[in-house]
Amino acid sequence: MDKHINSTDKPKILFWLDADFTHFAIAYFLQKRYDCELYAIVDVTNKPKKFFETQKLVNFKKIWYFHDNIQATKEHDVSYLQEIENKYGINLWKLAINERIFHRFFDFHKFSRNEILSITQQSVNLFEKIFQDVDLDFFISSAPAFFHTELFYEICKKKNIKCLLLSMPKLGGKSLVSEVVYRIDGVKNLDNLEFTNRTAEEILSYIQDNNPYDVLKKYRQNYSNSKFDYINSALQYAKNDNSHEKTHYTYFGRNKFKVLSNVIKFSMKKRIRENFMKNNLITHIKFTTPYVYFQMSVDMERNILIDTPFYTDQIEIIRTVAKSLPVNYRLIVKENPGQSHREWRQISEYKQIMSIPNVSLVHPHIIGSDLIKNSSLVISLAGSSPLEATFYKKPAIVFGNVIYSLIPTIVKVKELEKLPDLIKQMLTTKIDLSYLNKFIDLIERNTANFDTFEFQTKFNEKFYFSGSLFDVELNEQEIRQFLDEIQEYFEELIDLHIKKIQKQ
């Protein structure tokens, strides 16, 4: 049964705050317009922690510092963790093995099974204590991207604490606030909804004006891209004591020598990999053979590790799709341009993809919309390309839970063995533009015009050396001035949060 707030009580709201100050800003503006009790879990390194310990901008009744409660110990109680799994219906290993810090992607420290279980238990102990201390009504956060934030969110759902999660609904410049990530609250399908009767040209114009790739491209171009800021951040990093390497498990093993070595090593690897792609990946395509298009996703992102937890091996997925195609089709695979911020993939991985019969690996600089327009079907793990495909009247298949799966011509894979039949079915599927119109109307009614990436870029430029260094001391007066200058930018987003809170 859902919780109910007594009309005489202030709603108790907990924010998860990290280096991205979007939700600190939301708390700052929300308290000015809505009478509520605010609490916070702070998940930052030691230097910015000082700001939260002394700041008076937001009146948090209590703050828990996440990493103060997680020690470098290997002690744990498996029986207790079993009880937690049963109590909340959570598969802990599914979350833990897909955590980028614990497995596959972290070069500085190899976490043992015991360490992972210990961190898990300490996290749960903290969360259980918070629930005992405060009878929370709301949890407000960005869409969880890490193990511990996803774990807290999952527990909140089981305890009927209403979650208000901020995400970009695969459309640039839009922000969704919903109880479940990438879901529109209260909407199960698009049937029986009134809609604006846009023409095909108007629909196409909409996706061109709200293309998420343009937003992400701009963000990536500005992220850690200033040579001046990069040099200054390096000098600052050299002077820092970096004590969080011992206190924050997400920084274990990141001493200055290893960090410097990795920067040099990955810079060289990136250039070598780019040279390989330039000389070996397809840079021009003649659209003669019918094809299915697969847009790769960026590794280490939520839409793989959390949204498609059992489909994290993209090479194997590509191989599976390739052998599921009708004989007269080929598979065109494109690397995601965003993978450049992960120094691209190992050359051996590109060679594996290129070795798969009937698969063509194209260069990431080829325009994705051109590949979509000329394809017969688009397939993705949980990216934006299936939604874009619908705007070009192309059917699509996804592997994860996505907001745009409300559109009937975008179908989720339920049984991998039946993928060949699903592909054949979707290749003959026609697009009904009425559903796309309904989806657009839903997005317009349920989102705020707020670009989270634009805000992050502004904040990074002002306080984080353009994103090159986050372990910095923050000045309260400078933060206040920055927030007050952009207050109007947050108006719609705060309106949306208040609407969600009052709907309880």
SEMI-521985 format. One record per residue (C-alpha): residue in one letter; x, y, z. Coordinates in steps of 0.02 Angstrom, whole numbers. Each point is the difference from the previous one (the first is absolute). Layout:
BEGIN
code=a	xx=X	yy=Y	zz=Z .
...
***
This chain:
BEGIN
code=m	xx=0	yy=0	zz=0 .
code=d	xx=65	yy=172	zz=-44 .
code=k	xx=47	yy=121	zz=137 .
code=h	xx=-111	yy=151	zz=33 .
code=i	xx=59	yy=168	zz=63 .
code=n	xx=-105	yy=81	zz=136 .
code=s	xx=-56	yy=172	zz=-60 .
code=t	xx=76	yy=78	zz=158 .
code=d	xx=170	yy=-82	zz=-27 .
code=k	xx=141	yy=66	zz=-106 .
code=p	xx=55	yy=-130	zz=-128 .
code=k	xx=169	yy=-73	zz=44 .
code=i	xx=110	yy=0	zz=-154 .
code=l	xx=172	yy=-78	zz=-18 .
code=f	xx=119	yy=54	zz=-139 .
code=w	xx=147	yy=-101	zz=-65 .
code=l	xx=137	yy=130	zz=-31 .
code=d	xx=161	yy=-31	zz=-95 .
code=a	xx=127	yy=99	zz=-101 .
code=d	xx=-135	yy=46	zz=-125 .
code=f	xx=-84	yy=147	zz=88 .
code=t	xx=-166	yy=-13	zz=-93 .
code=h	xx=-90	yy=-71	zz=150 .
code=f	xx=79	yy=118	zz=123 .
code=a	xx=-69	yy=138	zz=-111 .
code=i	xx=-172	yy=-84	zz=-1 .
code=a	xx=2	yy=-9	zz=191 .
code=y	xx=56	yy=183	zz=9 .
code=f	xx=-143	yy=62	zz=-109 .
code=l	xx=-130	yy=-124	zz=66 .
code=q	xx=16	yy=58	zz=181 .
code=k	xx=-37	yy=178	zz=-55 .
code=r	xx=-167	yy=-50	zz=-74 .
code=y	xx=-59	yy=-152	zz=97 .
code=d	xx=-13	yy=-33	zz=187 .
code=c	xx=89	yy=-165	zz=31 .
code=e	xx=134	yy=-85	zz=104 .
code=l	xx=158	yy=-35	zz=-98 .
code=y	xx=129	yy=-135	zz=32 .
code=a	xx=150	yy=-56	zz=-103 .
code=i	xx=122	yy=-138	zz=-35 .
code=v	xx=161	yy=81	zz=-60 .
code=d	xx=111	yy=-101	zz=-116 .
code=v	xx=154	yy=107	zz=-37 .
code=t	xx=187	yy=1	zz=32 .
code=n	xx=79	yy=83	zz=151 .
code=k	xx=30	yy=177	zz=-65 .
code=p	xx=-178	yy=38	zz=-60 .
code=k	xx=-62	yy=-88	zz=158 .
code=k	xx=59	yy=152	zz=99 .
code=f	xx=-127	yy=106	zz=-94 .
code=f	xx=-144	yy=-112	zz=53 .
code=e	xx=59	yy=-2	zz=180 .
code=t	xx=-10	yy=189	zz=16 .
code=q	xx=-121	yy=63	zz=-134 .
code=k	xx=-157	yy=96	zz=49 .
code=l	xx=-79	yy=9	zz=-172 .
code=v	xx=-113	yy=-150	zz=25 .
code=n	xx=-73	yy=-39	zz=170 .
code=f	xx=26	yy=-188	zz=10 .
code=k	xx=-64	yy=-68	zz=165 .
code=k	xx=128	yy=-139	zz=-11 .
code=i	xx=138	yy=-54	zz=-119 .
code=w	xx=78	yy=-173	zz=-15 .
code=y	xx=171	yy=-8	zz=-83 .
code=f	xx=-2	yy=-162	zz=-97 .
code=h	xx=185	yy=-39	zz=-2 .
code=d	xx=20	yy=36	zz=186 .
code=n	xx=-102	yy=-158	zz=27 .
code=i	xx=96	yy=-115	zz=-119 .
code=q	xx=165	yy=-65	zz=65 .
code=a	xx=136	yy=-100	zz=-88 .
code=t	xx=-45	yy=-163	zz=85 .
code=k	xx=-37	yy=-175	zz=-60 .
code=e	xx=-117	yy=-50	zz=140 .
code=h	xx=-177	yy=-44	zz=-48 .
code=d	xx=-145	yy=-113	zz=46 .
code=v	xx=-69	yy=-97	zz=-148 .
code=s	xx=-153	yy=-53	zz=102 .
code=y	xx=-43	yy=183	zz=30 .
code=l	xx=20	yy=40	zz=-185 .
code=q	xx=-114	yy=-147	zz=-41 .
code=e	xx=-130	yy=76	zz=115 .
code=i	xx=18	yy=166	zz=-90 .
code=e	xx=-25	yy=-83	zz=-169 .
code=n	xx=-157	yy=-88	zz=61 .
code=k	xx=-65	yy=154	zz=93 .
code=y	xx=12	yy=117	zz=-148 .
code=g	xx=-3	yy=-121	zz=-147 .
code=i	xx=167	yy=65	zz=-65 .
code=n	xx=131	yy=-103	zz=-92 .
code=l	xx=158	yy=72	zz=79 .
code=w	xx=123	yy=-87	zz=-116 .
code=k	xx=-91	yy=66	zz=-152 .
code=l	xx=34	yy=176	zz=61 .
code=a	xx=175	yy=-35	zz=64 .
code=i	xx=73	yy=-90	zz=-150 .
code=n	xx=-66	yy=136	zz=-115 .
code=e	xx=77	yy=137	zz=107 .
code=r	xx=136	yy=82	zz=-106 .
code=i	xx=114	yy=22	zz=151 .
code=f	xx=-10	yy=-181	zz=55 .
code=h	xx=21	yy=-89	zz=-166 .
code=r	xx=68	yy=18	zz=-178 .
code=f	xx=34	yy=187	zz=-10 .
code=f	xx=101	yy=54	zz=153 .
code=d	xx=189	yy=-5	zz=-26 .
code=f	xx=59	yy=55	zz=172 .
code=h	xx=-63	yy=-133	zz=119 .
code=k	xx=-65	yy=-177	zz=-20 .
code=f	xx=-143	yy=-26	zz=122 .
code=s	xx=-13	yy=-171	zz=79 .
code=r	xx=-163	yy=-90	zz=32 .
code=n	xx=18	yy=35	zz=186 .
code=e	xx=32	yy=185	zz=-28 .
code=i	xx=-155	yy=16	zz=-110 .
code=l	xx=-109	yy=-89	zz=127 .
code=s	xx=71	yy=106	zz=141 .
code=i	xx=-35	yy=162	zz=-93 .
code=t	xx=-175	yy=-63	zz=-40 .
code=q	xx=-36	yy=-40	zz=182 .
code=q	xx=67	yy=166	zz=63 .
code=s	xx=-105	yy=92	zz=-129 .
code=v	xx=-157	yy=-92	zz=53 .
code=n	xx=40	yy=33	zz=184 .
code=l	xx=8	yy=186	zz=-35 .
code=f	xx=-161	yy=-2	zz=-100 .
code=e	xx=-93	yy=-98	zz=133 .
code=k	xx=60	yy=126	zz=131 .
code=i	xx=-65	yy=145	zz=-105 .
code=f	xx=-171	yy=-82	zz=-15 .
code=q	xx=-2	yy=-24	zz=188 .
code=d	xx=50	yy=181	zz=34 .
code=v	xx=-124	yy=81	zz=-120 .
code=d	xx=-170	yy=-54	zz=-65 .
code=l	xx=35	yy=59	zz=-177 .
code=d	xx=-137	yy=47	zz=-121 .
code=f	xx=106	yy=37	zz=-154 .
code=f	xx=169	yy=-44	zz=-75 .
code=i	xx=63	yy=123	zz=-131 .
code=s	xx=149	yy=-40	zz=-109 .
code=s	xx=65	yy=-13	zz=-176 .
code=a	xx=-23	yy=-169	zz=-84 .
code=p	xx=120	yy=-112	zz=100 .
code=a	xx=159	yy=-43	zz=-92 .
code=f	xx=99	yy=-87	zz=137 .
code=f	xx=-25	yy=-157	zz=104 .
code=h	xx=-35	yy=87	zz=165 .
code=t	xx=-122	yy=129	zz=-69 .
code=e	xx=-97	yy=-132	zz=-96 .
code=l	xx=-5	yy=-108	zz=157 .
code=f	xx=-71	yy=143	zz=104 .
code=y	xx=-129	yy=38	zz=-135 .
code=e	xx=-54	yy=-183	zz=-10 .
code=i	xx=-23	yy=-7	zz=189 .
code=c	xx=-99	yy=163	zz=-1 .
code=k	xx=-120	yy=-74	zz=-128 .
code=k	xx=-28	yy=-154	zz=109 .
code=k	xx=-33	yy=111	zz=151 .
code=n	xx=-129	yy=102	zz=-99 .
code=i	xx=103	yy=158	zz=12 .
code=k	xx=-47	yy=101	zz=-152 .
code=c	xx=150	yy=25	zz=-115 .
code=l	xx=20	yy=153	zz=-112 .
code=l	xx=138	yy=-42	zz=-121 .
code=l	xx=69	yy=122	zz=-127 .
code=s	xx=46	yy=-64	zz=-172 .
code=m	xx=10	yy=54	zz=-182 .
code=p	xx=-140	yy=-92	zz=-93 .
code=k	xx=109	yy=-31	zz=-155 .
code=l	xx=-45	yy=173	zz=-65 .
code=g	xx=122	yy=144	zz=14 .
code=g	xx=-40	yy=146	zz=114 .
code=k	xx=-140	yy=-94	zz=90 .
code=s	xx=1	yy=-60	zz=180 .
code=l	xx=-116	yy=-133	zz=68 .
code=v	xx=-39	yy=-22	zz=186 .
code=s	xx=-77	yy=-170	zz=34 .
code=e	xx=-21	yy=-133	zz=134 .
code=v	xx=84	yy=-131	zz=-109 .
code=v	xx=149	yy=42	zz=-111 .
code=y	xx=-51	yy=32	zz=-181 .
code=r	xx=-185	yy=-19	zz=35 .
code=i	xx=-144	yy=124	zz=-12 .
code=d	xx=-98	yy=-17	zz=162 .
code=g	xx=-173	yy=-76	zz=-19 .
code=v	xx=18	yy=-40	zz=-185 .
code=k	xx=1	yy=-183	zz=-52 .
code=n	xx=-35	yy=20	zz=-186 .
code=l	xx=-48	yy=128	zz=-130 .
code=d	xx=-172	yy=-68	zz=-39 .
code=n	xx=-152	yy=115	zz=17 .
code=l	xx=107	yy=157	zz=21 .
code=e	xx=-44	yy=158	zz=-93 .
code=f	xx=140	yy=69	zz=-106 .
code=t	xx=55	yy=143	zz=-110 .
code=n	xx=-14	yy=-50	zz=-182 .
code=r	xx=174	yy=52	zz=-60 .
code=t	xx=52	yy=-34	zz=-178 .
code=a	xx=148	yy=-113	zz=-40 .
code=e	xx=102	yy=157	zz=-37 .
code=e	xx=-45	yy=79	zz=167 .
code=i	xx=45	yy=-161	zz=91 .
code=l	xx=168	yy=-7	zz=-87 .
code=s	xx=32	yy=182	zz=44 .
code=y	xx=-35	yy=-40	zz=183 .
code=i	xx=137	yy=-132	zz=13 .
code=q	xx=121	yy=111	zz=-93 .
code=d	xx=-33	yy=141	zz=124 .
code=n	xx=14	yy=-117	zz=150 .
code=n	xx=135	yy=-120	zz=-58 .
code=p	xx=89	yy=-70	zz=155 .
code=y	xx=160	yy=-29	zz=-97 .
code=d	xx=20	yy=187	zz=-28 .
code=v	xx=-17	yy=33	zz=187 .
code=l	xx=124	yy=-138	zz=46 .
code=k	xx=122	yy=53	zz=-135 .
code=k	xx=3	yy=178	zz=66 .
code=y	xx=25	yy=-63	zz=179 .
code=r	xx=142	yy=-115	zz=-49 .
code=q	xx=86	yy=136	zz=-100 .
code=n	xx=2	yy=113	zz=153 .
code=y	xx=42	yy=-136	zz=128 .
code=s	xx=182	yy=11	zz=55 .
code=n	xx=40	yy=83	zz=-166 .
code=s	xx=85	yy=160	zz=58 .
code=k	xx=190	yy=-17	zz=-5 .
code=f	xx=15	yy=145	zz=122 .
code=d	xx=-119	yy=-83	zz=125 .
code=y	xx=81	yy=-169	zz=-29 .
code=i	xx=174	yy=66	zz=43 .
code=n	xx=-66	yy=93	zz=153 .
code=s	xx=-94	yy=-154	zz=58 .
code=a	xx=158	yy=-105	zz=-18 .
code=l	xx=97	yy=124	zz=106 .
code=q	xx=-138	yy=1	zz=131 .
code=y	xx=-9	yy=-191	zz=-1 .
code=a	xx=188	yy=-9	zz=29 .
code=k	xx=-20	yy=109	zz=156 .
code=n	xx=-151	yy=-93	zz=70 .
code=d	xx=25	yy=-127	zz=139 .
code=n	xx=-129	yy=-114	zz=-85 .
code=s	xx=-46	yy=-81	zz=165 .
code=h	xx=-161	yy=-66	zz=-78 .
code=e	xx=106	yy=-137	zz=-81 .
code=k	xx=-5	yy=-86	zz=169 .
code=t	xx=-176	yy=50	zz=57 .
code=h	xx=-105	yy=-16	zz=-159 .
code=y	xx=-8	yy=-172	zz=-78 .
code=t	xx=-37	yy=78	zz=-169 .
code=y	xx=177	yy=72	zz=7 .
code=f	xx=95	yy=-149	zz=70 .
code=g	xx=171	yy=-16	zz=-80 .
code=r	xx=-7	yy=168	zz=-89 .
code=n	xx=167	yy=69	zz=60 .
code=k	xx=81	yy=141	zz=-98 .
code=f	xx=126	yy=-111	zz=-87 .
code=k	xx=-133	yy=-121	zz=-63 .
code=v	xx=-114	yy=141	zz=-55 .
code=l	xx=139	yy=87	zz=-96 .
code=s	xx=55	yy=-164	zz=-77 .
code=n	xx=-179	yy=-39	zz=-54 .
code=v	xx=-24	yy=174	zz=-75 .
code=i	xx=155	yy=-23	zz=-107 .
code=k	xx=-39	yy=-181	zz=-42 .
code=f	xx=-181	yy=30	zz=-50 .
code=s	xx=43	yy=157	zz=-98 .
code=m	xx=120	yy=-105	zz=-105 .
code=k	xx=-125	yy=-143	zz=-15 .
code=k	xx=-136	yy=120	zz=-55 .
code=r	xx=107	yy=67	zz=-142 .
code=i	xx=49	yy=-176	zz=-54 .
code=r	xx=-181	yy=-57	zz=3 .
code=e	xx=-58	yy=153	zz=-98 .
code=n	xx=133	yy=-36	zz=-130 .
code=f	xx=-59	yy=-181	zz=-11 .
code=m	xx=-181	yy=55	zz=-24 .
code=k	xx=50	yy=126	zz=-131 .
code=n	xx=92	yy=-132	zz=-101 .
code=n	xx=-114	yy=-150	zz=28 .
code=l	xx=-179	yy=51	zz=35 .
code=i	xx=-119	yy=41	zz=-142 .
code=t	xx=-10	yy=187	zz=-31 .
code=h	xx=-115	yy=2	zz=-152 .
code=i	xx=-152	yy=-109	zz=-30 .
code=k	xx=-92	yy=-40	zz=-160 .
code=f	xx=-177	yy=-48	zz=47 .
code=t	xx=-27	yy=-145	zz=-119 .
code=t	xx=-31	yy=-151	zz=113 .
code=p	xx=-145	yy=9	zz=123 .
code=y	xx=66	yy=11	zz=177 .
code=v	xx=-41	yy=7	zz=184 .
code=y	xx=86	yy=137	zz=99 .
code=f	xx=76	yy=-27	zz=173 .
code=q	xx=62	yy=153	zz=95 .
code=m	xx=124	yy=-49	zz=135 .
code=s	xx=-21	yy=73	zz=173 .
code=v	xx=134	yy=83	zz=106 .
code=d	xx=76	yy=-120	zz=126 .
code=m	xx=-6	yy=43	zz=186 .
code=e	xx=-170	yy=85	zz=-18 .
code=r	xx=-164	yy=-34	zz=89 .
code=n	xx=-92	yy=-49	zz=-160 .
code=i	xx=111	yy=-155	zz=-11 .
code=l	xx=52	yy=-43	zz=177 .
code=i	xx=-169	yy=30	zz=83 .
code=d	xx=-132	yy=11	zz=-137 .
code=t	xx=61	yy=-156	zz=-93 .
code=p	xx=89	yy=-96	zz=139 .
code=f	xx=6	yy=-166	zz=-92 .
code=y	xx=54	yy=71	zz=-168 .
code=t	xx=162	yy=89	zz=46 .
code=d	xx=110	yy=-91	zz=-127 .
code=q	xx=-34	yy=101	zz=-156 .
code=i	xx=110	yy=-106	zz=-113 .
code=e	xx=-100	yy=-155	zz=45 .
code=i	xx=-163	yy=96	zz=-29 .
code=i	xx=61	yy=54	zz=-172 .
code=r	xx=45	yy=-180	zz=-40 .
code=t	xx=-172	yy=-57	zz=58 .
code=v	xx=-88	yy=132	zz=-106 .
code=a	xx=106	yy=-43	zz=-152 .
code=k	xx=-49	yy=-184	zz=6 .
code=s	xx=-183	yy=46	zz=24 .
code=l	xx=-14	yy=98	zz=-164 .
code=p	xx=-87	yy=-64	zz=-157 .
code=v	xx=128	yy=-55	zz=-129 .
code=n	xx=-26	yy=151	zz=-114 .
code=y	xx=41	yy=127	zz=137 .
code=r	xx=164	yy=57	zz=71 .
code=l	xx=37	yy=84	zz=167 .
code=i	xx=78	yy=172	zz=7 .
code=v	xx=78	yy=42	zz=168 .
code=k	xx=56	yy=173	zz=49 .
code=e	xx=112	yy=45	zz=145 .
code=n	xx=-74	yy=131	zz=115 .
code=p	xx=91	yy=169	zz=-14 .
code=g	xx=-17	yy=17	zz=189 .
code=q	xx=119	yy=-148	zz=22 .
code=s	xx=141	yy=123	zz=-36 .
code=h	xx=-11	yy=55	zz=182 .
code=r	xx=41	yy=-179	zz=48 .
code=e	xx=152	yy=5	zz=-118 .
code=w	xx=-100	yy=-107	zz=-122 .
code=r	xx=4	yy=-191	zz=11 .
code=q	xx=145	yy=-117	zz=-13 .
code=i	xx=53	yy=-33	zz=-179 .
code=s	xx=-25	yy=-186	zz=33 .
code=e	xx=-185	yy=36	zz=32 .
code=y	xx=-20	yy=91	zz=-165 .
code=k	xx=87	yy=-145	zz=-87 .
code=q	xx=-121	yy=-122	zz=81 .
code=i	xx=-149	yy=98	zz=-67 .
code=m	xx=78	yy=16	zz=-174 .
code=s	xx=33	yy=-188	zz=-4 .
code=i	xx=-184	yy=-44	zz=19 .
code=p	xx=-68	yy=-54	zz=-170 .
code=n	xx=-131	yy=117	zz=-75 .
code=v	xx=45	yy=143	zz=120 .
code=s	xx=68	yy=167	zz=-57 .
code=l	xx=79	yy=113	zz=132 .
code=v	xx=-12	yy=183	zz=-49 .
code=h	xx=96	yy=149	zz=66 .
code=p	xx=-82	yy=97	zz=143 .
code=h	xx=8	yy=162	zz=-100 .
code=i	xx=-127	yy=-63	zz=-126 .
code=i	xx=-164	yy=91	zz=32 .
code=g	xx=-117	yy=-116	zz=94 .
code=s	xx=-160	yy=74	zz=-72 .
code=d	xx=60	yy=-45	zz=-176 .
code=l	xx=26	yy=-180	zz=53 .
code=i	xx=-173	yy=-3	zz=81 .
code=k	xx=-89	yy=76	zz=-150 .
code=n	xx=69	yy=-131	zz=-118 .
code=s	xx=-21	yy=-150	zz=115 .
code=s	xx=-143	yy=-124	zz=9 .
code=l	xx=7	yy=-21	zz=189 .
code=v	xx=95	yy=78	zz=146 .
code=i	xx=61	yy=-98	zz=151 .
code=s	xx=77	yy=68	zz=161 .
code=l	xx=29	yy=-54	zz=178 .
code=a	xx=-87	yy=152	zz=77 .
code=g	xx=64	yy=151	zz=-96 .
code=s	xx=-87	yy=141	zz=-93 .
code=s	xx=11	yy=-70	zz=-177 .
code=p	xx=-162	yy=-104	zz=9 .
code=l	xx=-100	yy=155	zz=44 .
code=e	xx=84	yy=99	zz=-139 .
code=a	xx=-38	yy=-145	zz=-118 .
code=t	xx=-186	yy=19	zz=32 .
code=f	xx=8	yy=181	zz=-56 .
code=y	xx=71	yy=-65	zz=-165 .
code=k	xx=-140	yy=-130	zz=-11 .
code=k	xx=114	yy=-146	zz=43 .
code=p	xx=-44	yy=-138	zz=126 .
code=a	xx=120	yy=-40	zz=141 .
code=i	xx=50	yy=-132	zz=128 .
code=v	xx=75	yy=33	zz=172 .
code=f	xx=74	yy=-109	zz=137 .
code=g	xx=-35	yy=111	zz=150 .
code=n	xx=-139	yy=95	zz=87 .
code=v	xx=-18	yy=167	zz=-89 .
code=i	xx=-125	yy=141	zz=7 .
code=y	xx=-40	yy=-8	zz=-185 .
code=s	xx=-53	yy=-183	zz=7 .
code=l	xx=-175	yy=71	zz=20 .
code=i	xx=5	yy=15	zz=-190 .
code=p	xx=-64	yy=-168	zz=-69 .
code=t	xx=126	yy=-5	zz=-144 .
code=i	xx=144	yy=-4	zz=125 .
code=v	xx=4	yy=-174	zz=76 .
code=k	xx=105	yy=-69	zz=142 .
code=v	xx=89	yy=-167	zz=-15 .
code=k	xx=-78	yy=-120	zz=125 .
code=e	xx=76	yy=-165	zz=-55 .
code=l	xx=168	yy=0	zz=-87 .
code=e	xx=-37	yy=-164	zz=-87 .
code=k	xx=-148	yy=81	zz=-87 .
code=l	xx=99	yy=148	zz=-67 .
code=p	xx=1	yy=-67	zz=-181 .
code=d	xx=-190	yy=-8	zz=-1 .
code=l	xx=-12	yy=172	zz=81 .
code=i	xx=114	yy=76	zz=-131 .
code=k	xx=-103	yy=-75	zz=-142 .
code=q	xx=-158	yy=67	zz=80 .
code=m	xx=71	yy=175	zz=24 .
code=l	xx=70	yy=10	zz=-177 .
code=t	xx=-179	yy=0	zz=-65 .
code=t	xx=-70	yy=118	zz=133 .
code=k	xx=-72	yy=166	zz=-58 .
code=i	xx=10	yy=159	zz=103 .
code=d	xx=-162	yy=79	zz=61 .
code=l	xx=41	yy=184	zz=26 .
code=s	xx=-145	yy=23	zz=120 .
code=y	xx=98	yy=-93	zz=134 .
code=l	xx=152	yy=110	zz=-28 .
code=n	xx=-111	yy=154	zz=16 .
code=k	xx=-70	yy=-67	zz=163 .
code=f	xx=176	yy=-32	zz=65 .
code=i	xx=55	yy=177	zz=-44 .
code=d	xx=-152	yy=73	zz=89 .
code=l	xx=37	yy=-107	zz=154 .
code=i	xx=180	yy=62	zz=3 .
code=e	xx=-53	yy=181	zz=-18 .
code=r	xx=-127	yy=-17	zz=142 .
code=n	xx=113	yy=-95	zz=120 .
code=t	xx=172	yy=80	zz=-20 .
code=a	xx=84	yy=165	zz=38 .
code=n	xx=104	yy=99	zz=-123 .
code=f	xx=161	yy=-26	zz=95 .
code=d	xx=164	yy=-61	zz=-75 .
code=t	xx=93	yy=-92	zz=138 .
code=f	xx=157	yy=-7	zz=-107 .
code=e	xx=-1	yy=187	zz=-29 .
code=f	xx=-10	yy=32	zz=187 .
code=q	xx=140	yy=-124	zz=34 .
code=t	xx=107	yy=86	zz=-131 .
code=k	xx=-28	yy=171	zz=79 .
code=f	xx=39	yy=-67	zz=174 .
code=n	xx=153	yy=-95	zz=-60 .
code=e	xx=70	yy=155	zz=-83 .
code=k	xx=-26	yy=104	zz=155 .
code=f	xx=57	yy=-119	zz=137 .
code=y	xx=78	yy=-160	zz=-70 .
code=f	xx=131	yy=57	zz=-124 .
code=s	xx=-123	yy=-41	zz=-142 .
code=g	xx=-19	yy=-176	zz=70 .
code=s	xx=185	yy=-39	zz=18 .
code=l	xx=1	yy=-5	zz=191 .
code=f	xx=-143	yy=-26	zz=124 .
code=d	xx=95	yy=-12	zz=165 .
code=v	xx=1	yy=188	zz=29 .
code=e	xx=-50	yy=116	zz=141 .
code=l	xx=-163	yy=92	zz=-36 .
code=n	xx=-39	yy=176	zz=58 .
code=e	xx=-176	yy=26	zz=69 .
code=q	xx=-16	yy=179	zz=-59 .
code=e	xx=54	yy=-47	zz=-177 .
code=i	xx=-124	yy=-144	zz=-2 .
code=r	xx=-140	yy=115	zz=60 .
code=q	xx=40	yy=130	zz=-133 .
code=f	xx=8	yy=-133	zz=-136 .
code=l	xx=-169	yy=-75	zz=49 .
code=d	xx=-87	yy=168	zz=17 .
code=e	xx=59	yy=49	zz=-174 .
code=i	xx=-78	yy=-155	zz=-78 .
code=q	xx=-158	yy=-10	zz=107 .
code=e	xx=-116	yy=31	zz=-147 .
code=y	xx=79	yy=-148	zz=-90 .
code=f	xx=-67	yy=-116	zz=137 .
code=e	xx=-179	yy=67	zz=9 .
code=e	xx=-84	yy=-135	zz=-106 .
code=l	xx=99	yy=-138	zz=84 .
code=i	xx=-50	yy=58	zz=175 .
code=d	xx=-181	yy=16	zz=-58 .
code=l	xx=7	yy=-181	zz=-57 .
code=h	xx=70	yy=-60	zz=166 .
code=i	xx=-132	yy=93	zz=100 .
code=k	xx=-136	yy=-72	zz=-110 .
code=k	xx=65	yy=-176	zz=32 .
code=i	xx=13	yy=30	zz=188 .
code=q	xx=-176	yy=71	zz=14 .
code=k	xx=-70	yy=-145	zz=-100 .
code=q	xx=43	yy=-119	zz=143 .
***
